[in-house]
Amino acid sequence: MTDTPADLEIPKLSDGEPGPGLRVRQTLEGRESDGLFHLLYLPRDWDPSKRYPVIFEYPGNRFREGKGIQEECVLGYGITGGEGAIWVCLPFVDTETKAHATQWWGNLEATVQYCRDAVEQVCEKYSGDREKLFLAGFSRGAIACNFVGLHDDAIASLWRGMICHSHYDGVRRWGYPGSDEASARSRLARLGGRPQWISHEFSVEGTRDYLMRVQPDGDFTFAVHPFREHTADWVLRDLPLRGQLRTWFREVAHDENSE
C-alpha cells in the first residue's frame, strides 16, 4: 500500500472554534471540565442552513505504532474527501482516569452515553441530519460499531448504516466480558435490516460465514483490503476499494427507503 501515494491529508487539529474545513477538539456542553473530548470536522461546503450526514468514528486499540487515540481516525475523511458530511471522532470513556481509554471500552455505559450526547450536540448545533447518521471504526472501532453502537435499543436506533473495517463483533472472543457469540448475537439483532459495510485485510470469509449463519437476511456488503498492513490508511489513497466504499456511502445516505 505504501507504493500508492496518499492523495488526501487529514486536516491539522486545533482548539479553535468549528468552521468549514476545520478539525477541532471539542467537549460536550456542560462537561468542559471532565477531561474528555471528541474531534469535530465540518465539511468545506458546510452551510448551517442545510443538513448533513454525519460519520461518527471510533479508533483502534493501542497497538504497535498506534496510540489508540481519536486523532488516528481516518475513515470519515477518506470516505467524504472533506465535503458533504460532518465527521466526528469519539472517545471510549474511562471514568476512573477521566480520559479516553486507549484499550477497549473504558466504562461501557459512559462510552455509550457520551456517544448519544455527542450525536445530540452535533445535530442540534452543527446541522447534522438525524436521519443520516453513520457509525464507523477500524479494528477495535470496527467491533465497537456493534458492541457500542448496538448496546441498547436507544443507541441502536440512531444509525442509518455502519462501516466496519478489520474485525467484527462476535467473530472471535476477546479479553473482555460480552465478546462471546451469544452476547454478540443479541446486539446484532438490534441492527435489523440496516446496511453495514464490512472490510478486512486478505479475507472477509470468517465474518461472512459468521453473519450468514447468524443473520443471513442482513444487508451486508463485504470487501477485501488487498494489503498486509492492519490499517485504515487506504482510505487516504485513490484505490478501487475506496471508490467502492464511497459509492456505498452515497447510496445508503441518499436511499429514501432507508429513511
C-alpha positions as CSV (number, residue, x, y, z in Angstrom):
1,M,0.0,0.0,0.0
2,T,2.9,2.4,0.7
3,D,3.7,2.2,-3.0
4,T,0.4,4.1,-3.6
5,P,0.9,7.7,-2.5
6,A,-1.8,9.4,-0.4
7,D,-4.0,11.9,-2.3
8,L,-5.6,13.1,0.9
9,E,-4.1,14.7,4.1
10,I,-6.1,14.8,7.3
11,P,-6.6,18.5,8.3
12,K,-4.5,19.7,11.2
13,L,-6.1,19.6,14.6
14,S,-6.7,22.8,16.5
15,D,-8.5,24.0,19.7
16,G,-10.3,26.8,17.9
17,E,-13.9,27.3,17.0
18,P,-15.6,24.9,14.5
19,G,-15.9,26.1,10.9
20,P,-15.9,24.9,7.3
21,G,-12.9,22.7,6.6
22,L,-11.6,22.8,10.2
23,R,-10.9,19.9,12.5
24,V,-11.2,20.9,16.2
25,R,-11.2,19.4,19.7
26,Q,-14.5,19.8,21.3
27,T,-16.1,19.0,24.6
28,L,-19.7,18.2,25.4
29,E,-21.6,21.2,26.7
30,G,-21.7,21.2,30.4
31,R,-18.8,18.7,30.6
32,E,-15.9,21.1,29.8
33,S,-14.0,20.2,33.0
34,D,-14.1,16.4,32.8
35,G,-11.1,16.0,30.6
36,L,-12.9,14.2,27.7
37,F,-13.3,15.5,24.2
38,H,-14.2,14.4,20.7
39,L,-12.9,15.7,17.3
40,L,-15.3,17.6,15.1
41,Y,-14.8,18.3,11.4
42,L,-17.2,20.4,9.4
43,P,-17.0,19.9,5.7
44,R,-15.6,22.6,3.4
45,D,-19.0,23.1,2.0
46,W,-20.7,23.4,5.4
47,D,-23.7,25.8,5.5
48,P,-25.6,26.0,8.8
49,S,-28.9,26.4,6.9
50,K,-28.5,22.9,5.4
51,R,-28.5,19.4,6.9
52,Y,-25.6,17.0,6.5
53,P,-24.9,13.3,7.0
54,V,-22.6,12.6,10.0
55,I,-20.0,9.9,10.3
56,F,-19.2,9.1,13.9
57,E,-15.9,7.1,14.2
58,Y,-14.1,5.1,16.8
59,P,-10.3,4.4,16.8
60,G,-8.5,1.1,17.1
61,N,-6.7,-0.1,20.3
62,R,-3.2,1.0,21.3
63,F,-1.2,-1.4,19.2
64,R,2.4,-1.3,17.8
65,E,2.8,2.2,16.3
66,G,-0.8,3.1,17.0
67,K,-1.6,5.0,20.2
68,G,-5.3,4.1,20.2
69,I,-6.5,7.7,20.2
70,Q,-9.1,9.7,18.3
71,E,-6.5,11.6,16.4
72,E,-5.7,8.4,14.5
73,C,-9.2,8.1,12.9
74,V,-9.2,8.4,9.2
75,L,-12.2,6.6,7.8
76,G,-14.6,9.5,7.8
77,Y,-12.3,11.9,6.0
78,G,-11.3,9.3,3.4
79,I,-15.0,8.4,2.7
80,T,-16.0,12.0,2.2
81,G,-12.8,13.7,1.0
82,G,-13.8,16.5,3.3
83,E,-17.0,17.5,1.7
84,G,-20.7,16.7,2.0
85,A,-20.7,15.2,5.5
86,I,-19.7,16.0,9.1
87,W,-17.1,13.8,10.7
88,V,-16.8,13.2,14.4
89,C,-14.2,11.1,16.2
90,L,-15.4,9.7,19.6
91,P,-13.7,8.7,22.8
92,F,-14.0,5.5,24.8
93,V,-14.7,6.9,28.3
94,D,-12.5,5.8,31.2
95,T,-14.4,7.1,34.2
96,E,-11.5,6.3,36.6
97,T,-8.9,8.4,34.8
98,K,-11.5,10.8,33.3
99,A,-9.8,10.3,29.9
100,H,-10.1,8.4,26.7
101,A,-9.4,4.7,27.1
102,T,-6.7,3.5,24.6
103,Q,-7.6,-0.2,25.1
104,W,-11.1,-1.5,24.7
105,W,-14.2,0.2,26.1
106,G,-13.4,2.1,29.3
107,N,-16.7,2.3,31.1
108,L,-19.2,0.9,28.5
109,E,-22.2,2.7,29.8
110,A,-20.3,6.0,30.0
111,T,-19.0,5.4,26.5
112,V,-22.5,4.8,25.2
113,Q,-23.8,7.9,26.9
114,Y,-21.0,10.1,25.5
115,C,-21.9,8.9,22.0
116,R,-25.5,9.7,22.4
117,D,-24.8,13.1,23.8
118,A,-22.3,13.9,21.0
119,V,-25.0,12.9,18.5
120,E,-27.4,15.3,20.1
121,Q,-24.9,18.2,20.2
122,V,-23.7,17.8,16.6
123,C,-27.3,17.6,15.2
124,E,-28.5,20.4,17.3
125,K,-25.7,22.9,16.8
126,Y,-24.0,21.9,13.6
127,S,-26.8,20.8,11.2
128,G,-26.3,17.1,11.5
129,D,-29.1,15.2,9.8
130,R,-30.7,12.8,12.4
131,E,-31.9,10.6,9.5
132,K,-28.4,10.1,8.1
133,L,-26.1,9.1,11.0
134,F,-23.4,6.6,10.4
135,L,-21.1,4.8,12.8
136,A,-17.6,3.7,11.6
137,G,-14.4,2.3,13.0
138,F,-11.2,0.5,12.4
139,S,-10.1,-2.7,14.4
140,R,-11.4,-2.0,18.0
141,G,-13.5,0.7,16.4
142,A,-15.0,-1.8,13.9
143,I,-16.0,-4.1,16.8
144,A,-17.4,-1.0,18.6
145,C,-19.9,-0.5,15.8
146,N,-21.9,-3.3,17.2
147,F,-20.5,-3.5,20.7
148,V,-21.2,0.1,21.5
149,G,-23.5,1.2,18.6
150,L,-26.0,-1.6,19.2
151,H,-25.5,-1.8,23.0
152,D,-29.2,-1.0,23.7
153,D,-32.3,0.0,21.8
154,A,-31.8,3.7,22.3
155,I,-28.3,4.0,20.7
156,A,-29.1,1.3,18.1
157,S,-32.0,3.4,16.8
158,L,-29.7,6.3,15.8
159,W,-27.8,4.7,12.9
160,R,-28.6,4.6,9.2
161,G,-25.6,2.4,8.4
162,M,-22.2,1.3,9.7
163,I,-18.7,1.0,8.3
164,C,-16.7,-1.8,10.0
165,H,-13.1,-2.2,8.8
166,S,-10.8,-5.0,10.1
167,H,-12.6,-7.1,12.8
168,Y,-16.2,-7.7,13.7
169,D,-18.2,-8.2,16.9
170,G,-18.8,-11.9,17.6
171,V,-16.4,-13.5,15.1
172,R,-13.9,-14.3,17.9
173,R,-13.6,-14.0,21.6
174,W,-11.5,-11.2,23.1
175,G,-10.4,-10.4,26.7
176,Y,-13.4,-8.5,27.8
177,P,-16.9,-9.5,29.1
178,G,-19.5,-9.8,26.4
179,S,-17.3,-10.8,23.5
180,D,-18.9,-14.3,23.3
181,E,-21.1,-15.1,20.3
182,A,-24.4,-15.3,22.3
183,S,-23.9,-11.7,23.5
184,A,-22.9,-10.5,20.1
185,R,-26.0,-12.1,18.5
186,S,-28.2,-10.2,20.9
187,R,-26.6,-6.9,19.9
188,L,-26.7,-7.8,16.2
189,A,-30.5,-8.3,16.5
190,R,-30.9,-4.6,17.1
191,L,-29.4,-3.8,13.7
192,G,-32.5,-5.0,11.8
193,G,-32.2,-4.6,8.1
194,R,-29.9,-1.5,8.1
195,P,-26.8,-1.8,6.0
196,Q,-23.2,-2.4,7.0
197,W,-20.0,-2.2,5.0
198,I,-17.6,-4.8,6.3
199,S,-14.0,-5.0,5.1
200,H,-10.8,-6.7,6.2
201,E,-7.3,-7.3,5.0
202,F,-6.8,-10.5,3.0
203,S,-10.2,-12.1,3.6
204,V,-13.6,-11.4,5.0
205,E,-14.7,-15.1,4.9
206,G,-14.6,-15.5,8.7
207,T,-17.0,-12.6,9.1
208,R,-19.1,-13.6,6.1
209,D,-19.5,-17.2,7.4
210,Y,-20.5,-15.9,10.9
211,L,-23.1,-13.5,9.5
212,M,-24.6,-15.9,7.0
213,R,-25.1,-18.3,9.9
214,V,-26.5,-15.9,12.5
215,Q,-28.2,-13.2,10.3
216,P,-28.5,-14.5,6.7
217,D,-31.0,-11.8,5.7
218,G,-28.9,-8.9,6.8
219,D,-27.8,-6.1,4.4
220,F,-24.1,-6.7,4.4
221,T,-21.5,-5.5,1.9
222,F,-18.2,-7.4,2.1
223,A,-14.9,-6.1,0.7
224,V,-11.3,-7.3,0.9
225,H,-8.5,-4.9,1.7
226,P,-5.7,-6.4,-0.5
227,F,-2.7,-5.2,1.6
228,R,-0.9,-6.8,4.5
229,E,-1.0,-3.8,6.8
230,H,-3.5,-3.7,9.6
231,T,-4.6,-0.1,9.0
232,A,-7.3,2.1,7.7
233,D,-5.0,4.5,5.9
234,W,-6.0,3.0,2.5
235,V,-8.9,5.5,2.5
236,L,-6.4,8.3,2.1
237,R,-5.4,6.8,-1.3
238,D,-7.0,6.6,-4.7
239,L,-7.7,2.9,-4.6
240,P,-10.6,0.9,-6.1
241,L,-11.7,-0.1,-2.6
242,R,-12.1,3.5,-1.5
243,G,-14.2,4.1,-4.6
244,Q,-16.4,1.2,-3.7
245,L,-16.8,2.5,-0.1
246,R,-17.6,6.0,-1.3
247,T,-20.3,4.7,-3.7
248,W,-21.8,2.6,-0.9
249,F,-21.9,5.6,1.5
250,R,-23.5,7.8,-1.1
251,E,-26.1,5.2,-2.0
252,V,-27.0,4.5,1.6
253,A,-27.1,8.1,2.7
254,H,-29.4,9.1,-0.1
255,D,-31.6,5.9,-0.2
256,E,-35.1,7.1,0.5
257,N,-36.1,3.5,1.6
258,S,-33.6,3.8,4.5
259,E,-35.3,6.9,5.9
